[in-house]
Amino acid sequence: MKTKPYLQAADVRAILDAAQNHAQNQKWSVSIAVVDDGGHLLGFVRLDGAPPISAHIAPAKAHTAAMGRRESKGYEDVINQGRVSFLSAPAIQGMLEGGVPIVRDGEVIGAVGVSGVKSNEDAEIARAGIAALG
């Protein structure tokens, strides 16, 4: 049987805290979601001033990154390059940049999704959160 690392509650808090700090240092109002490797929500924060829709988009981006085992930007790129039929992929809703998988020992153990600012800034915040894990 294969074993793998997984996110613990302390990890989720560390990710959210680091991502929130990064966003606040930039004066960005965003929503931040952390999911496990199956895309299930483990933690979430919506910063003051973040658009209400970001509370739906951030978890969707995280879910997509976890389930797809790659950054959600990859899906956005495929669609923008003309493969619009990919929009019909089942159970994938957050096909926009800003979802970043968390990889440990070669395994995706979860993902972070951020929404509320430019997509590349969303991804920057997600990576800052993940960096808190070392």
DSSP file (Angstrom, degrees, kcal/mol; ACC not computed):
  #  RESIDUE AA STRUCTURE BP1 BP2  ACC     N-H-->O    O-->H-N    N-H-->O    O-->H-N    TCO  KAPPA ALPHA  PHI   PSI    X-CA   Y-CA   Z-CA
    1    1 A M              0   0    0      0, 0.0     2,-0.3     0, 0.0     0, 0.0   0.000 360.0 360.0 360.0 137.6    0.0    0.0    0.0
    2    2 A K        -     0   0    0      2,-0.0     2,-0.3     0, 0.0     0, 0.0  -0.674 360.0-157.7 -88.1 140.7    1.3    3.5   -0.9
    3    3 A T        -     0   0    0     -2,-0.3     0, 0.0     0, 0.0     0, 0.0  -0.837  11.4-178.3-113.6 157.4    1.2    6.2    1.7
    4    4 A K        -     0   0    0     -2,-0.3   101,-0.1   105,-0.0     2,-0.0  -0.985  30.1 -98.2-150.1 158.4    1.3    9.9    1.1
    5    5 A P        -     0   0    0      0, 0.0     2,-0.3     0, 0.0    99,-0.1  -0.310  38.4-167.0 -70.9 162.2    1.3   13.2    3.0
    6    6 A Y        -     0   0    0     30,-0.0     2,-0.3    31,-0.0   104,-0.1  -0.972  27.4 -92.8-147.0 161.4   -1.9   15.1    3.6
    7    7 A L        -     0   0    0    102,-0.5     2,-0.2    -2,-0.3    30,-0.0  -0.595  37.3-160.0 -78.2 131.4   -2.9   18.5    4.8
    8    8 A Q    >>  -     0   0    0     -2,-0.3     4,-2.1     1,-0.1     3,-0.5  -0.655  35.1-100.9-103.5 166.3   -3.6   18.9    8.5
    9    9 A A  H 3> S+     0   0    0      1,-0.3     4,-2.2    -2,-0.2     5,-0.2   0.865 123.5  53.8 -56.0 -39.0   -5.6   21.7   10.1
   10   10 A A  H 3> S+     0   0    0      1,-0.2     4,-2.2     2,-0.2    -1,-0.3   0.867 107.1  52.0 -65.1 -35.5   -2.4   23.5   11.1
   11   11 A D  H <> S+     0   0    0     -3,-0.5     4,-2.6     2,-0.2    -2,-0.2   0.923 108.6  50.4 -64.5 -44.2   -1.2   23.4    7.5
   12   12 A V  H  X S+     0   0    0     -4,-2.1     4,-2.6     1,-0.2     5,-0.2   0.918 110.9  48.8 -61.5 -44.3   -4.5   24.9    6.3
   13   13 A R  H  X S+     0   0    0     -4,-2.2     4,-2.7     1,-0.2    -1,-0.2   0.907 111.2  50.3 -62.3 -41.7   -4.3   27.7    8.8
   14   14 A A  H  X S+     0   0    0     -4,-2.2     4,-2.4     2,-0.2     5,-0.2   0.905 111.8  47.7 -64.3 -41.8   -0.7   28.5    7.8
   15   15 A I  H  X S+     0   0    0     -4,-2.6     4,-2.7     2,-0.2     5,-0.3   0.951 114.3  45.9 -63.3 -50.1   -1.6   28.6    4.1
   16   16 A L  H  X S+     0   0    0     -4,-2.6     4,-2.7     1,-0.2     5,-0.2   0.914 113.6  49.3 -60.8 -43.7   -4.6   30.9    4.8
   17   17 A D  H  X S+     0   0    0     -4,-2.7     4,-2.7    -5,-0.2    -1,-0.2   0.933 114.0  44.8 -62.2 -46.9   -2.6   33.2    7.1
   18   18 A A  H  X S+     0   0    0     -4,-2.4     4,-2.3     2,-0.2    -2,-0.2   0.910 115.5  47.0 -66.3 -42.4    0.3   33.5    4.6
   19   19 A A  H  X S+     0   0    0     -4,-2.7     4,-2.5    -5,-0.2    -1,-0.2   0.923 113.5  48.9 -64.7 -43.5   -2.0   34.1    1.6
   20   20 A Q  H  X S+     0   0    0     -4,-2.7     4,-2.8    -5,-0.3     5,-0.2   0.922 111.0  50.1 -62.3 -44.5   -4.0   36.6    3.6
   21   21 A N  H  X S+     0   0    0     -4,-2.7     4,-2.3    -5,-0.2    -1,-0.2   0.915 110.9  49.5 -60.3 -43.4   -0.9   38.5    4.7
   22   22 A H  H  X S+     0   0    0     -4,-2.3     4,-1.2     2,-0.2    -2,-0.2   0.933 113.1  46.5 -61.9 -45.8    0.4   38.6    1.2
   23   23 A A  H  <>S+     0   0    0     -4,-2.5     5,-2.8     1,-0.2     4,-0.4   0.927 113.2  48.4 -63.1 -45.2   -2.9   39.9   -0.2
   24   24 A Q  H ><5S+     0   0    0     -4,-2.8     3,-0.8     1,-0.2    -1,-0.2   0.855 106.0  57.1 -66.8 -34.5   -3.2   42.5    2.6
   25   25 A N  H 3<5S+     0   0    0     -4,-2.3    -1,-0.2     1,-0.2    -2,-0.2   0.818 111.9  43.2 -63.1 -29.4    0.3   43.7    2.1
   26   26 A Q  T 3<5S-     0   0    0     -4,-1.2    -1,-0.2    -3,-0.4    -2,-0.2   0.471 115.4-119.5 -90.9  -3.7   -0.6   44.4   -1.6
   27   27 A K  T < 5 +     0   0    0     -3,-0.8     2,-0.5    -4,-0.4    -3,-0.2   0.883  61.7 151.9  62.4  41.4   -4.0   45.9   -0.5
   28   28 A W      < -     0   0    0     -5,-2.8     2,-0.7    -6,-0.1    -1,-0.2  -0.887  39.8-147.8-104.7 131.3   -5.9   43.3   -2.4
   29   29 A S        +     0   0    0     -2,-0.5     2,-0.3    87,-0.2    20,-0.1  -0.880  40.4 145.7 -99.0 111.3   -9.4   42.2   -1.3
   30   30 A V        -     0   0    0     -2,-0.7    17,-2.8    20,-0.2     2,-0.4  -0.849  48.5-118.2-138.5 169.0   -9.8   38.5   -2.2
   31   31 A S  E     -AB  46 115A   0     84,-2.7    84,-2.0    -2,-0.3     2,-0.4  -0.926  28.6-161.1-108.0 142.7  -11.3   35.2   -1.2
   32   32 A I  E     -AB  45 114A   0     13,-2.9    13,-2.1    -2,-0.4     2,-0.4  -0.991   7.3-174.4-130.0 128.9   -8.9   32.4   -0.5
   33   33 A A  E     -AB  44 113A   0     80,-2.9    80,-2.5    -2,-0.4     2,-0.4  -0.963   9.2-163.1-125.6 141.5   -9.9   28.7   -0.4
   34   34 A V  E     -AB  43 112A   0      9,-2.8     8,-3.3    -2,-0.4     9,-1.8  -0.990  15.7-179.9-121.2 130.5   -7.8   25.6    0.5
   35   35 A V  E     -AB  41 111A   0     76,-2.5    76,-1.6    -2,-0.4     6,-0.2  -0.838  24.7-116.3-124.9 163.1   -9.0   22.1   -0.6
   36   36 A D  E >   - B   0 110A   0      4,-2.0     3,-2.0    -2,-0.3    74,-0.3  -0.190  51.3 -80.1 -84.7-173.9   -7.7   18.6   -0.1
   37   37 A D  T 3  S+     0   0    0     72,-0.7    73,-0.2     1,-0.3    32,-0.1   0.661 131.9  53.3 -67.2 -15.1   -6.6   16.3   -2.9
   38   38 A G  T 3  S-     0   0    0     71,-0.2    -1,-0.3     2,-0.1    29,-0.1   0.345 120.9-105.8 -97.4   4.6  -10.2   15.5   -3.8
   39   39 A G    <   +     0   0    0     -3,-2.0     2,-0.4     1,-0.3    -2,-0.1   0.588  69.6 148.6  84.4  10.8  -11.2   19.1   -4.0
   40   40 A H        -     0   0    0      1,-0.1    -4,-2.0    23,-0.1    -1,-0.3  -0.649  54.5-107.0 -83.6 132.9  -13.1   19.2   -0.7
   41   41 A L  E     +A   35   0A   0     -2,-0.4    -6,-0.3    -6,-0.2     3,-0.1  -0.361  43.5 165.4 -63.6 126.6  -13.0   22.5    1.1
   42   42 A L  E     +     0   0A   0     -8,-3.3     2,-0.3     1,-0.4    -7,-0.2   0.659  66.9   2.2-109.8 -30.2  -10.8   22.6    4.2
   43   43 A G  E     +A   34   0A   0     -9,-1.8    -9,-2.8   -31,-0.0    -1,-0.4  -0.989  59.3 179.2-160.7 151.0  -10.5   26.3    4.8
   44   44 A F  E     -A   33   0A   0     -2,-0.3     2,-0.3   -11,-0.2   -11,-0.2  -0.992   4.7-178.9-155.8 143.5  -11.8   29.6    3.4
   45   45 A V  E     -A   32   0A   0    -13,-2.1   -13,-2.9    -2,-0.3     2,-0.6  -0.981  11.1-160.4-144.6 137.1  -11.5   33.3    4.1
   46   46 A R  E     -A   31   0A   0     -2,-0.3   -15,-0.2   -15,-0.2     3,-0.1  -0.967  24.1-140.0-115.3 114.1  -13.1   36.3    2.4
   47   47 A L    >   -     0   0    0    -17,-2.8     3,-2.3    -2,-0.6   -18,-0.1  -0.320  35.0 -81.0 -72.4 154.5  -11.2   39.5    3.1
   48   48 A D  T 3  S+     0   0    0      1,-0.3    -1,-0.2    -2,-0.0   -18,-0.1  -0.293 118.3  18.6 -54.0 132.3  -13.1   42.7    3.7
   49   49 A G  T 3  S+     0   0    0      1,-0.3    -1,-0.3    -3,-0.1   -20,-0.2   0.349  86.4 141.0  87.7  -6.1  -14.1   44.3    0.4
   50   50 A A    <   -     0   0    0     -3,-2.3    -1,-0.3   -20,-0.2   -20,-0.2  -0.475  62.1-102.4 -69.3 139.3  -13.7   41.1   -1.7
   51   51 A P    >>  -     0   0    0      0, 0.0     3,-1.4     0, 0.0     4,-0.5  -0.324  25.0-123.4 -61.1 141.8  -16.5   40.8   -4.3
   52   52 A P  T >4 S+     0   0    0      0, 0.0     3,-1.5     0, 0.0     4,-0.4   0.861 110.2  60.8 -54.4 -37.6  -19.2   38.4   -3.3
   53   53 A I  T >> S+     0   0    0      1,-0.3     4,-2.0     2,-0.2     3,-1.6   0.795  91.0  69.3 -62.7 -26.4  -18.7   36.3   -6.5
   54   54 A S  H <> S+     0   0    0     -3,-1.4     4,-2.3     1,-0.3    -1,-0.3   0.778  87.3  65.9 -63.8 -24.5  -15.1   35.6   -5.4
   55   55 A A  H << S+     0   0    0     -3,-1.5    -1,-0.3    -4,-0.5    -2,-0.2   0.715 109.6  37.6 -69.1 -19.9  -16.5   33.4   -2.6
   56   56 A H  H <> S+     0   0    0     -3,-1.6     4,-1.2    -4,-0.4    -2,-0.2   0.783 117.2  49.9 -94.1 -36.9  -17.8   31.1   -5.3
   57   57 A I  H  X S+     0   0    0     -4,-2.0     4,-2.6     2,-0.2     5,-0.2   0.902 102.7  58.0 -74.5 -41.7  -14.8   31.4   -7.7
   58   58 A A  H  X S+     0   0    0     -4,-2.3     4,-2.3     1,-0.2   -25,-0.2   0.931 109.2  43.8 -58.3 -49.7  -11.9   30.8   -5.3
   59   59 A P  H  > S+     0   0    0      0, 0.0     4,-2.7     0, 0.0    -1,-0.2   0.872 113.0  53.7 -63.7 -33.5  -13.2   27.3   -4.1
   60   60 A A  H  X S+     0   0    0     -4,-1.2     4,-2.3     2,-0.2    34,-0.8   0.909 108.9  48.1 -66.1 -41.2  -13.9   26.4   -7.8
   61   61 A K  H  X S+     0   0    0     -4,-2.6     4,-2.3     2,-0.2    -1,-0.2   0.925 113.1  48.0 -63.3 -44.1  -10.4   27.3   -8.8
   62   62 A A  H  X S+     0   0    0     -4,-2.3     4,-2.5    -5,-0.2     5,-0.2   0.925 111.2  50.7 -62.4 -44.8   -8.9   25.3   -5.9
   63   63 A H  H  X S+     0   0    0     -4,-2.7     4,-2.8     1,-0.2     5,-0.3   0.917 110.6  49.3 -57.9 -45.9  -11.2   22.3   -6.8
   64   64 A T  H  X S+     0   0    0     -4,-2.3     4,-2.4     1,-0.2     6,-0.3   0.909 111.7  48.2 -62.6 -43.4  -10.1   22.4  -10.4
   65   65 A A  H  X>S+     0   0    0     -4,-2.3     5,-0.9     2,-0.2     4,-0.9   0.889 114.8  45.9 -65.7 -39.2   -6.4   22.5   -9.5
   66   66 A A  H  <5S+     0   0    0     -4,-2.5     3,-0.3     2,-0.2    -2,-0.2   0.948 117.7  41.0 -68.6 -48.6   -6.7   19.7   -7.1
   67   67 A M  H  <5S+     0   0    0     -4,-2.8    -2,-0.2     1,-0.2    -1,-0.2   0.863 119.7  44.5 -70.0 -35.5   -8.7   17.4   -9.3
   68   68 A G  H  <5S-     0   0    0     -4,-2.4    -1,-0.2    -5,-0.3    -2,-0.2   0.601  99.7-135.1 -84.1 -11.9   -6.7   18.2  -12.4
   69   69 A R  T  <5S+     0   0    0     -4,-0.9     2,-0.3    -3,-0.3    -3,-0.2   0.806  76.6  73.6  60.6  30.4   -3.4   17.9  -10.6
   70   70 A R  S   <S-     0   0    0     -5,-0.9    -2,-0.2    -6,-0.3    -1,-0.2  -0.970  96.6 -67.1-159.9 168.4   -2.2   21.1  -12.3
   71   71 A E    >   -     0   0    0     -2,-0.3     3,-1.6     1,-0.1     4,-0.4  -0.324  41.2-126.3 -62.7 142.9   -2.7   24.9  -12.2
   72   72 A S  T >> S+     0   0    0     27,-2.2     4,-1.5     1,-0.3     3,-0.9   0.736 104.5  75.7 -63.2 -21.9   -6.2   26.0  -13.3
   73   73 A K  H 3> S+     0   0    0     26,-0.5     4,-2.8     1,-0.2    -1,-0.3   0.825  83.4  66.9 -58.6 -31.5   -4.5   28.3  -15.7
   74   74 A G  H <> S+     0   0    0     -3,-1.6     4,-1.9     1,-0.2    -1,-0.2   0.878 101.8  46.4 -57.7 -38.6   -3.8   25.3  -17.9
   75   75 A Y  H <> S+     0   0    0     -3,-0.9     4,-2.2    -4,-0.4    -1,-0.2   0.904 110.6  52.1 -70.6 -41.8   -7.5   24.9  -18.5
   76   76 A E  H  X S+     0   0    0     -4,-1.5     4,-2.8     1,-0.2    -2,-0.2   0.919 109.6  50.4 -59.3 -43.4   -8.0   28.6  -19.3
   77   77 A D  H  X S+     0   0    0     -4,-2.8     4,-1.6     2,-0.2    -1,-0.2   0.914 108.4  51.6 -62.3 -43.7   -5.2   28.4  -21.8
   78   78 A V  H  <>S+     0   0    0     -4,-1.9     5,-1.9     1,-0.2    -1,-0.2   0.917 113.6  44.7 -59.1 -44.3   -6.7   25.4  -23.6
   79   79 A I  H ><5S+     0   0    0     -4,-2.2     3,-1.9     1,-0.2    -2,-0.2   0.922 111.6  51.7 -67.1 -44.6  -10.0   27.1  -23.9
   80   80 A N  H 3<5S+     0   0    0     -4,-2.8    -1,-0.2     1,-0.3    -2,-0.2   0.752 102.3  61.6 -65.3 -23.2   -8.5   30.4  -25.0
   81   81 A Q  T 3<5S-     0   0    0     -4,-1.6    -1,-0.3    -5,-0.2    -2,-0.2   0.330 130.9 -90.2 -86.0   8.3   -6.5   28.5  -27.7
   82   82 A G  T < 5S+     0   0    0     -3,-1.9     2,-1.7    -5,-0.1     3,-0.3   0.355  92.3 121.0 108.5  -5.9   -9.9   27.5  -29.2
   83   83 A R    > < +     0   0    0     -5,-1.9     3,-1.7     1,-0.2     4,-0.1  -0.452  26.4 155.8 -89.4  66.6  -10.8   24.2  -27.6
   84   84 A V  G >   +     0   0    0     -2,-1.7     3,-2.1     1,-0.3    -1,-0.2   0.692  58.2  77.7 -68.3 -19.0  -14.1   25.6  -26.2
   85   85 A S  G >  S+     0   0    0      1,-0.3     3,-1.8    -3,-0.3    -1,-0.3   0.733  77.7  75.7 -61.9 -18.9  -15.6   22.1  -26.0
   86   86 A F  G X  S+     0   0    0     -3,-1.7     3,-1.9     1,-0.3    -1,-0.3   0.709  75.4  77.4 -65.9 -17.7  -13.5   21.7  -22.9
   87   87 A L  G <  S+     0   0    0     -3,-2.1    -1,-0.3     1,-0.3    -2,-0.2   0.701  87.0  60.7 -62.6 -18.3  -16.1   24.0  -21.2
   88   88 A S  G <  S+     0   0    0     -3,-1.8    -1,-0.3    -4,-0.2    -2,-0.2   0.375  72.5 130.0 -91.1   5.1  -18.3   20.9  -21.0
   89   89 A A    X   -     0   0    0     -3,-1.9     3,-1.0     1,-0.1     2,-0.1  -0.379  65.9-109.1 -59.2 132.9  -15.9   18.9  -18.9
   90   90 A P  T 3  S+     0   0    0      0, 0.0    -1,-0.1     0, 0.0     3,-0.1  -0.365  88.7   1.9 -70.4 143.2  -17.8   17.4  -15.9
   91   91 A A  T 3  S+     0   0    0      1,-0.1     2,-0.5    -2,-0.1    -2,-0.1   0.636  98.0 114.8  62.6  19.5  -17.3   18.7  -12.4
   92   92 A I    <   +     0   0    0     -3,-1.0    -1,-0.1     1,-0.1     3,-0.1  -0.957  22.2 147.3-121.8 114.1  -14.8   21.4  -13.4
   93   93 A Q        +     0   0    0     -2,-0.5     2,-1.0   -33,-0.3   -32,-0.1   0.666  56.3  69.4-117.0 -24.9  -16.0   25.0  -12.9
   94   94 A G        +     0   0    0    -34,-0.8     2,-1.3     1,-0.1   -18,-0.1  -0.452  50.0 151.9 -99.6  62.3  -13.0   27.0  -12.0
   95   95 A M        +     0   0    0     -2,-1.0     2,-0.3    -3,-0.1    -1,-0.1  -0.317  42.6  99.7 -91.1  54.1  -11.1   27.1  -15.3
   96   96 A L  S >  S-     0   0    0     -2,-1.3     3,-0.5   -39,-0.1   -23,-0.1  -0.949  84.5 -87.8-133.1 151.9   -9.4   30.4  -14.7
   97   97 A E  T 3  S+     0   0    0     -2,-0.3    25,-0.1     1,-0.2     3,-0.1  -0.316  97.9  72.4 -59.2 141.7   -5.9   31.3  -13.5
   98   98 A G  T 3   +     0   0    0      1,-0.4    16,-1.7    24,-0.1     2,-0.5   0.325  65.3 104.0 130.7  -3.7   -5.7   31.4   -9.7
   99   99 A G  E <   -C  113   0A   0     -3,-0.5   -27,-2.2    14,-0.2   -26,-0.5  -0.943  45.6-179.3-106.8 123.5   -5.9   27.7   -8.7
  100  100 A V  E     -C  112   0A   0     12,-2.9    12,-2.5    -2,-0.5   -29,-0.1  -0.981  21.7-129.8-128.0 125.4   -2.5   26.2   -7.7
  101  101 A P  E     -C  111   0A   0      0, 0.0     2,-0.6     0, 0.0    10,-0.3  -0.371  14.8-131.6 -71.1 152.7   -2.0   22.6   -6.6
  102  102 A I  E     -C  110   0A   0      8,-3.1     7,-2.9    -2,-0.1     8,-0.8  -0.935  28.0-167.5-102.9 117.7    0.0   21.8   -3.4
  103  103 A V  E     +C  108   0A   0     -2,-0.6     2,-0.4     5,-0.2     5,-0.2  -0.924  13.3 171.8-115.9 128.7    2.6   19.1   -4.2
  104  104 A R  E >  S-C  107   0A   0      3,-2.7     3,-2.2    -2,-0.5    -2,-0.0  -0.998  73.6  -9.3-134.5 130.6    4.6   17.2   -1.6
  105  105 A D  T 3  S-     0   0    0     -2,-0.4    -1,-0.1     1,-0.3     3,-0.1   0.854 129.8 -55.2  52.1  38.8    6.8   14.2   -2.4
  106  106 A G  T 3  S+     0   0    0      1,-0.2     2,-0.4     0, 0.0    -1,-0.3   0.488 117.2 110.7  77.5   3.2    5.5   14.2   -6.0
  107  107 A E  E <   - C   0 104A   0     -3,-2.2    -3,-2.7     2,-0.0     2,-0.6  -0.905  69.9-127.2-113.2 137.2    1.9   13.9   -4.8
  108  108 A V  E     + C   0 103A   0     -2,-0.4    -5,-0.2    -5,-0.2     3,-0.1  -0.738  30.7 173.6 -78.1 120.3   -0.9   16.5   -5.1
  109  109 A I  E     -     0   0A   0     -7,-2.9   -72,-0.7    -2,-0.6  -102,-0.5   0.391  59.6 -44.7-109.8   0.4   -2.2   16.8   -1.6
  110  110 A G  E     -BC  36 102A   0     -8,-0.8    -8,-3.1   -74,-0.3     2,-0.3  -0.981  56.3-117.6 163.5-165.7   -4.5   19.8   -2.1
  111  111 A A  E     -BC  35 101A   0    -76,-1.6   -76,-2.5   -10,-0.3     2,-0.4  -0.986   8.0-132.7-161.0 161.6   -4.8   23.1   -3.8
  112  112 A V  E     -BC  34 100A   0    -12,-2.5   -12,-2.9    -2,-0.3     2,-0.4  -0.979  18.8-167.6-120.9 134.6   -5.3   26.8   -3.1
  113  113 A G  E     -BC  33  99A   0    -80,-2.5   -80,-2.9    -2,-0.4     2,-0.4  -0.978   4.6-174.9-122.9 137.8   -7.7   29.0   -5.1
  114  114 A V  E     +B   32   0A   0    -16,-1.7     2,-0.3    -2,-0.4   -82,-0.2  -0.983   4.2 175.4-132.6 141.9   -7.8   32.8   -5.0
  115  115 A S  E     +B   31   0A   0    -84,-2.0   -84,-2.7    -2,-0.4     3,-0.1  -0.997  44.5  71.7-145.6 142.7  -10.3   35.2   -6.6
  116  116 A G  S    S+     0   0    0      1,-0.6   -87,-0.2    -2,-0.3     2,-0.2   0.147  88.8  44.7 144.2 -22.0  -10.7   39.0   -6.4
  117  117 A V  S    S-     0   0    0      1,-0.3    -1,-0.6   -89,-0.1     5,-0.1  -0.528 106.9 -38.4-127.0-163.5   -7.9   40.6   -8.3
  118  118 A K    >>  -     0   0    0     -2,-0.2     4,-2.5     1,-0.1     3,-0.6  -0.301  62.1-114.9 -59.6 147.6   -6.1   40.0  -11.7
  119  119 A S  H 3> S+     0   0    0      1,-0.3     4,-2.3     2,-0.2     5,-0.2   0.873 116.1  51.1 -56.6 -41.8   -5.7   36.3  -12.4
  120  120 A N  H 3> S+     0   0    0      1,-0.2     4,-1.7     2,-0.2    -1,-0.3   0.845 111.3  49.5 -66.7 -30.4   -1.9   36.4  -12.2
  121  121 A E  H <> S+     0   0    0     -3,-0.6     4,-2.2     2,-0.2    -2,-0.2   0.865 106.8  55.1 -73.3 -36.7   -2.2   38.2   -8.9
  122  122 A D  H  X S+     0   0    0     -4,-2.5     4,-2.2     1,-0.2    -2,-0.2   0.944 110.1  46.3 -56.2 -47.9   -4.7   35.5   -7.6
  123  123 A A  H  X S+     0   0    0     -4,-2.3     4,-2.5     1,-0.2    -2,-0.2   0.868 108.7  55.9 -64.5 -36.7   -2.1   32.9   -8.5
  124  124 A E  H  X S+     0   0    0     -4,-1.7     4,-2.0     2,-0.2    -1,-0.2   0.908 108.6  47.4 -61.1 -42.4    0.7   34.9   -6.8
  125  125 A I  H  X S+     0   0    0     -4,-2.2     4,-2.0     2,-0.2    -2,-0.2   0.918 110.6  52.0 -65.4 -43.8   -1.4   35.0   -3.6
  126  126 A A  H  X S+     0   0    0     -4,-2.2     4,-2.2     1,-0.2    -2,-0.2   0.921 110.2  48.4 -59.2 -44.6   -2.0   31.2   -3.8
  127  127 A R  H  X S+     0   0    0     -4,-2.5     4,-2.3     1,-0.2    -1,-0.2   0.871 107.7  55.1 -64.9 -36.8    1.7   30.5   -4.2
  128  128 A A  H  X S+     0   0    0     -4,-2.0     4,-0.6     2,-0.2    -1,-0.2   0.891 109.0  48.6 -63.1 -38.2    2.5   32.8   -1.2
  129  129 A G  H >< S+     0   0    0     -4,-2.0     3,-1.1     1,-0.2     4,-0.2   0.931 111.2  48.6 -65.3 -45.4    0.2   30.7    0.9
  130  130 A I  H >< S+     0   0    0     -4,-2.2     3,-2.1     1,-0.3     4,-0.2   0.859 101.0  65.4 -63.4 -35.7    1.7   27.4   -0.3
  131  131 A A  H >< S+     0   0    0     -4,-2.3     3,-1.8     1,-0.3    -1,-0.3   0.746  85.5  73.7 -60.2 -22.8    5.2   28.7    0.4
  132  132 A A  T << S+     0   0    0     -3,-1.1    -1,-0.3    -4,-0.6    -2,-0.2   0.718  85.6  64.9 -64.9 -19.0    4.3   28.8    4.1
  133  133 A L  T <         0   0    0     -3,-2.1    -1,-0.3    -4,-0.2    -2,-0.2   0.605 360.0 360.0 -78.8 -11.0    4.5   25.0    4.2
  134  134 A G    <         0   0    0     -3,-1.8    -3,-0.1    -4,-0.2    -2,-0.1   0.455 360.0 360.0  84.2 360.0    8.2   25.3    3.4
